[in-house]
């Protein structure tokens, strides 16, 4: 059985949140600061860094996330 995780990263502040949606479907308990979840947090941080690599916002080099300014809305067709 696998867990259903939700990872949230604020690109302006760098604040992270991690939720185990199987155990906490209401997303009431942020696990990002718990020692037992460091590996899971690192995994999701790396996945997002890889996903954002090469985007014009410059929020990732493919290995690490970088905080920066982000436009409120950007039309993906531009």
Backbone as CSV, one residue per row, in Angstrom:
resi,resn,N_x,N_y,N_z,CA_x,CA_y,CA_z,C_x,C_y,C_z
1,UNK,0.846,-1.178,0.000,0.000,0.000,0.000,0.893,1.244,0.000
2,UNK,0.573,2.178,-0.838,1.352,3.416,-0.882,0.544,4.558,-0.272
3,UNK,1.256,5.558,0.154,0.594,6.726,0.740,0.322,7.763,-0.323
4,UNK,-0.626,8.598,-0.046,-0.976,9.699,-0.926,-0.462,10.978,-0.269
5,UNK,0.662,11.477,-0.742,1.286,12.651,-0.158,0.925,13.919,-0.920
6,UNK,0.934,15.024,-0.208,0.759,16.337,-0.838,1.884,17.234,-0.337
7,UNK,2.625,17.795,-1.300,3.742,18.683,-0.990,3.408,20.063,-1.528
8,UNK,3.634,21.075,-0.701,3.376,22.462,-1.087,4.644,23.259,-0.815
9,UNK,5.046,24.077,-1.783,6.213,24.938,-1.625,5.833,26.346,-2.059
10,UNK,6.098,27.322,-1.196,5.842,28.716,-1.520,7.110,29.273,-2.167
11,UNK,7.072,29.620,-3.457,8.280,30.058,-4.149,8.784,31.429,-3.716
12,UNK,7.992,32.180,-2.986,8.432,33.500,-2.538,9.129,33.391,-1.181
13,UNK,8.548,32.628,-0.264,9.108,32.519,1.089,9.948,31.264,1.302
14,UNK,9.737,30.240,0.479,10.417,28.969,0.653,9.739,28.052,1.653
15,UNK,8.641,28.489,2.242,7.908,27.682,3.226,7.388,26.406,2.566
16,UNK,7.561,25.285,3.266,7.114,23.992,2.759,6.063,23.388,3.680
17,UNK,5.164,22.611,3.074,4.188,21.843,3.829,4.138,20.446,3.227
18,UNK,3.893,19.466,4.077,3.792,18.086,3.637,2.657,17.421,4.399
19,UNK,1.764,16.789,3.645,0.617,16.133,4.247,0.527,14.692,3.780
20,UNK,0.191,13.804,4.697,-0.092,12.410,4.393,-1.612,12.324,4.258
21,UNK,-2.082,12.354,3.031,-3.524,12.432,2.802,-4.249,11.136,3.124
22,UNK,-3.531,10.039,3.200,-4.160,8.779,3.592,-4.504,8.820,5.085
23,UNK,-3.561,9.280,5.883,-3.764,9.360,7.331,-4.478,10.638,7.758
24,UNK,-4.389,11.670,6.947,-4.914,12.993,7.293,-5.620,13.590,6.070
25,UNK,-6.775,13.036,5.683,-7.448,13.507,4.462,-7.873,14.973,4.511
26,UNK,-8.029,15.519,5.707,-8.401,16.924,5.838,-7.210,17.860,5.796
27,UNK,-6.005,17.292,5.687,-4.760,18.064,5.632,-4.659,19.050,6.791
28,UNK,-4.819,18.511,7.994,-4.782,19.330,9.200,-3.431,19.294,9.906
29,UNK,-2.596,18.292,9.581,-1.329,18.103,10.294,-0.158,18.181,9.317
30,UNK,0.498,19.319,9.332,1.663,19.544,8.475,2.844,18.747,9.019
31,UNK,3.395,17.859,8.210,4.482,16.983,8.628,5.863,17.480,8.207
32,UNK,5.933,18.631,7.575,7.197,19.117,7.008,8.297,19.295,8.052
33,UNK,7.963,19.586,9.277,8.971,19.825,10.310,9.243,18.609,11.178
34,UNK,8.597,17.481,10.894,8.793,16.283,11.713,10.005,15.489,11.231
35,UNK,10.870,15.126,12.155,12.091,14.396,11.821,11.809,13.133,11.021
36,UNK,10.756,12.416,11.347,10.439,11.173,10.675,10.015,11.326,9.225
37,UNK,9.798,12.543,8.786,9.352,12.784,7.411,10.405,13.481,6.558
38,UNK,11.608,13.613,7.062,12.663,14.312,6.308,12.949,13.671,4.954
39,UNK,12.969,12.346,4.916,13.219,11.652,3.653,12.122,11.905,2.639
40,UNK,10.883,11.858,3.086,9.749,12.103,2.193,9.768,13.550,1.697
41,UNK,10.071,14.478,2.592,10.154,15.891,2.224,11.249,16.111,1.188
42,UNK,12.393,15.500,1.396,13.504,15.625,0.448,13.126,15.047,-0.922
43,UNK,12.421,13.931,-0.917,11.974,13.319,-2.162,11.075,14.262,-2.958
44,UNK,10.074,14.833,-2.301,9.139,15.724,-2.990,9.794,17.032,-3.408
45,UNK,10.694,17.548,-2.584,11.432,18.763,-2.942,12.244,18.515,-4.217
46,UNK,12.891,17.377,-4.296,13.675,17.019,-5.481,12.817,16.841,-6.717
47,UNK,11.656,16.249,-6.549,10.739,16.079,-7.691,10.289,17.426,-8.239
48,UNK,9.952,18.341,-7.324,9.516,19.658,-7.781,10.678,20.414,-8.427
49,UNK,11.874,20.317,-7.858,13.042,20.979,-8.445,13.286,20.483,-9.861
50,UNK,13.162,19.188,-10.075,13.347,18.626,-11.422,12.256,19.110,-12.373
51,UNK,11.038,19.198,-11.884,9.909,19.633,-12.712,10.045,21.098,-13.132
52,UNK,10.598,21.927,-12.258,10.707,23.364,-12.540,11.978,23.751,-13.303
53,UNK,12.874,22.805,-13.489,14.134,23.092,-14.180,13.877,23.682,-15.574
54,UNK,14.600,24.742,-15.871,14.527,25.340,-17.198,13.371,26.292,-17.428
55,UNK,12.504,26.436,-16.450,11.394,27.376,-16.615,11.914,28.806,-16.509
56,UNK,11.247,29.747,-17.163,11.750,31.128,-17.188,11.764,31.825,-15.826
57,UNK,11.001,31.330,-14.867,10.978,31.969,-13.550,12.293,31.774,-12.800
58,UNK,13.078,30.763,-13.193,14.373,30.515,-12.563,14.278,29.995,-11.138
59,UNK,13.227,29.238,-10.825,13.017,28.770,-9.461,13.740,27.462,-9.139
60,UNK,14.452,26.906,-10.118,15.168,25.664,-9.868,16.298,25.488,-10.869
61,UNK,17.374,24.864,-10.381,18.463,24.477,-11.270,18.352,23.000,-11.635
62,UNK,17.251,22.384,-11.240,17.025,20.967,-11.487,17.362,20.101,-10.290
63,UNK,18.123,20.656,-9.344,18.483,19.916,-8.130,17.946,20.580,-6.872
64,UNK,17.921,21.910,-6.873,17.472,22.662,-5.703,16.438,23.696,-6.104
65,UNK,15.538,23.992,-5.177,14.549,25.042,-5.389,15.156,26.380,-4.990
66,UNK,14.808,27.420,-5.715,15.302,28.774,-5.444,14.112,29.704,-5.280
67,UNK,14.078,30.415,-4.188,13.012,31.394,-3.983,13.238,32.593,-4.890
68,UNK,12.153,33.222,-5.269,12.241,34.405,-6.114,10.885,35.033,-6.302
69,UNK,10.847,36.074,-7.073,9.568,36.711,-7.363,8.872,35.932,-8.471
70,UNK,7.575,35.836,-8.343,6.771,35.080,-9.287,5.572,35.939,-9.673
71,UNK,5.307,36.072,-10.962,4.124,36.840,-11.344,2.861,36.157,-10.830
72,UNK,1.881,36.960,-10.483,0.628,36.416,-9.950,-0.045,35.530,-10.997
73,UNK,-0.067,35.953,-12.205,-0.675,35.150,-13.273,0.166,35.262,-14.515
74,UNK,0.412,34.167,-15.116,1.146,34.139,-16.372,0.398,33.241,-17.323
75,UNK,0.003,33.784,-18.433,-0.726,33.006,-19.426,0.247,32.004,-20.065
76,UNK,-0.027,30.691,-19.935,0.897,29.700,-20.476,1.023,29.749,-22.000
77,UNK,0.154,30.464,-22.657,0.230,30.575,-24.123,1.226,31.624,-24.561
78,UNK,1.704,32.451,-23.625,2.681,33.510,-23.965,4.056,32.934,-24.170
